[in-house]
Amino acid sequence: MALSSKTIEILKALKHAREKRGISAETLEERLNIGHGWVEAVESGAAFPSFDLILSLSQAAEIELGEIIKDSRKEISGGLSRTINGEQENDDLLLRFQYNDYLANYRLPSAAVAQFVELVSEFRKSRNNPEIYYSYMIFSLKKPV
């Protein structure tokens, strides 16, 4: 899984702030007791850091993470982007989910667009009822008889 462009931007800003404070990557690794090369791997986006690690890096470097995130929010123009597209291919339904930089494709055998539209509609209506909501999360589509 790749990091989102916004996460990479925040990591670069953390690196810039760290360097501006005169703190080396090695010093940060010593403060956090993490292995050699980890700080550079995280800051470059080569490693997939948890939020806890990002927070620990910022705290160990005495960087206010909230300010970096606030500055990055100023540059967001369109907010979040989410799309779902469905296309019938013979008896199968091809689904494409896109959430910002992430794209997932699924093939649902023996399914129809109308079934998926109905399912999504019921799913949206059921958000306030956890029992129904979770039952729709583990659905399987079947070809109409």
C-alpha positions in Angstrom: 0.0 0.0 0.0 1.3 3.4 -0.9 1.2 6.5 1.2 -1.2 9.2 0.2 0.2 12.4 -1.3 -1.0 14.4 1.7 0.8 12.0 4.1 4.0 12.4 2.1 3.6 16.1 2.2 3.3 16.1 6.0 6.3 13.8 6.3 8.4 16.2 4.1 7.3 19.1 6.3 8.3 17.2 9.4 11.8 16.6 7.9 12.1 20.2 6.9 11.1 21.3 10.5 13.6 18.8 12.0 16.4 20.0 9.8 15.6 23.6 10.5 15.9 22.9 14.3 19.4 21.3 13.5 18.3 17.8 14.7 19.9 15.0 12.6 18.0 11.8 11.7 20.5 9.9 13.8 19.8 12.0 16.9 16.1 11.4 16.5 16.7 7.6 16.1 18.7 7.7 19.3 16.0 9.6 21.2 13.4 7.1 20.1 15.6 4.0 20.3 14.8 3.0 16.8 17.1 1.5 14.2 19.4 3.3 11.9 17.8 4.6 8.7 14.2 4.5 10.1 13.8 8.3 10.3 14.9 8.8 6.7 12.8 5.9 5.5 9.7 7.4 7.2 10.4 11.0 6.1 10.9 9.9 2.5 7.7 7.8 2.4 9.7 4.5 1.8 8.3 3.1 5.1 4.7 3.1 6.0 4.6 4.8 9.4 1.8 4.5 11.9 0.3 7.7 13.3 1.9 6.9 16.6 5.3 6.8 15.0 4.7 10.1 13.2 3.6 11.6 16.5 6.6 10.2 18.3 9.0 11.6 15.7 7.4 15.1 16.0 7.5 15.0 19.8 11.1 13.8 19.9 12.1 16.6 17.5 10.1 19.1 19.5 7.9 19.9 16.5 4.3 20.9 16.9 2.6 18.3 14.6 -0.7 20.2 14.8 0.9 23.3 13.2 2.3 21.2 10.3 -1.1 19.6 9.8 -2.8 22.9 10.0 -0.4 24.3 7.3 -1.0 21.4 5.1 -4.8 21.8 5.4 -4.5 25.3 3.9 -3.4 23.7 0.6 -6.3 21.3 0.3 -8.5 22.6 -2.4 -11.1 20.0 -3.1 -11.2 18.0 0.1 -11.8 14.3 0.0 -12.6 12.6 -3.3 -14.7 9.4 -3.2 -16.2 7.6 -6.2 -17.9 4.3 -6.8 -18.4 3.1 -10.4 -20.1 -0.1 -11.5 -20.1 -1.6 -14.9 -21.8 -4.8 -16.1 -19.5 -7.3 -17.9 -21.5 -10.3 -19.1 -22.9 -11.8 -15.9 -20.4 -10.1 -13.6 -20.3 -6.7 -12.0 -17.1 -4.7 -12.1 -16.7 -2.2 -9.3 -14.2 0.6 -9.0 -13.8 2.4 -5.7 -11.6 5.4 -5.5 -10.8 7.3 -2.3 -8.4 10.1 -2.9 -5.2 8.5 -4.2 -6.3 4.9 -3.5 -8.0 2.8 -6.1 -9.6 -0.7 -5.7 -11.2 -2.8 -8.3 -13.5 -5.7 -7.6 -15.3 -8.3 -9.7 -18.6 -9.6 -8.3 -19.5 -12.8 -10.1 -23.2 -13.2 -11.2 -24.2 -9.8 -9.9 -26.0 -6.9 -11.5 -25.7 -3.1 -11.2 -29.3 -2.8 -10.0 -28.5 -5.1 -7.1 -25.5 -3.1 -6.1 -27.5 0.2 -6.3 -30.2 -1.3 -4.1 -27.6 -2.5 -1.6 -25.8 0.8 -1.4 -29.1 2.6 -0.9 -30.1 0.3 2.0 -26.6 0.5 3.4 -26.8 4.4 3.5 -30.3 4.3 5.1 -29.1 1.9 7.8 -26.1 3.9 9.1 -27.9 4.8 12.3 -28.9 1.2 13.0 -25.6 -0.7 13.7 -27.2 -4.1 13.5 -28.4 -3.5 10.0 -25.3 -1.5 9.0 -23.0 -4.3 9.9 -25.1 -7.0 8.2 -24.8 -5.0 5.0 -21.0 -4.7 5.4 -20.7 -8.5 5.1 -23.0 -9.0 2.1 -22.9 -11.2 -0.9 -24.7 -10.5 -4.1 -26.5 -13.2 -5.8 -27.9 -13.4 -9.3 -31.7 -12.8 -9.3 -33.7 -16.0 -9.9 
